[in-house]
Amino acid sequence: MIDNLKKILNEDQDPKAIEKITAKLENLLMSNEEIGYIAVQKKPAVTILPDSIVVTNKRIILCKPKNLGLSMEFVDYDWDDVAASFVKEGILGADFTFTTKSELTHTVDYLPKNQARKLYTYAKEQLDLLKNPVSAPTVTIVEEIAPVYDEVVEEVEEVATEEVTNFAEIIPVEQSGYRDEKQFPDEKLNAESGLASLTQDQLFEKLQNYKKLLDNGLILQGEYDKLKNEILSYL
C-alpha cells in the first residue's frame, strides 16, 4: 500500500487528506484488496472537507466527511455492480461519474484533471477485466506410459454349444483305422436290434441328436450324411 500511495502523491494530492483517508480505510479493506488510486476533490475556494473517491481491485468507495471531519461516510460499489464510468473535463477541474446496473448515478466534481484521468483509466481496466477475465495458464500433465511390446495376443472366441443329452451319440474321430463298436452306437444298434425296431419318434429324435453333434463339430458332414440316410430309410 505504501508504494501505491507514493505514486498517488505524485498527482498533487494533499498528503494530509490522503493520510486521513487511508487511515480510515485500513480496517475496511478486505483480504487481497489493494488500493489502486485515490482522487481528492479540489474546489476553486479553500476546500476544508473535500470528498474523495477510492478505487481498489474489488470496488469503488465514495468517502464523504461528516461532523466537521470527525467522522467519514463510506459508500461502496463492487465492480460487478458498475455498468460504466465517465469523465467530463471543465475549466476548473473534472467530474468523474459512474453508473450502476441498478441505474444509480454518482458524480464527484471538482477533481483535478490528471487525477480524474487516472481514476477513469483504472476504472476502465477493472471493467475490462470483468468482461475479459484472464484465464489461468493451462498446465499439461504428462503421464508416464508403460512400453508396449510387440506381443500378439490371440483372442479365442467363445462359441455357444448346445448340450448333448445322449452322450452315447458322440462319435470320436478314427485313430489309426481302429473303430470300436461302443463308439458307434448306430452299428451296434443295427447289429443287435436294428433301426427297424425303433418308432418314428425315436428315429426322429435320433436324427436330431446327430444334427446336434454336427452343429457342435463333433462329427463330420460326411458321417452325418451317412447316419441321416440310414435313419431316413426307415421313416
Beta strands, then each sheet from edge to edge (+ up, - down):
strand 1: 35-40
strand 2: 52-56
strand 3: 59-66
strand 4: 71-78
strand 5: 82-89
strand 6: 94-100
strand 7: 105-111
sheet 1: 1+ 2- 3+ 4-
sheet 2: 5+ 6- 7+
end
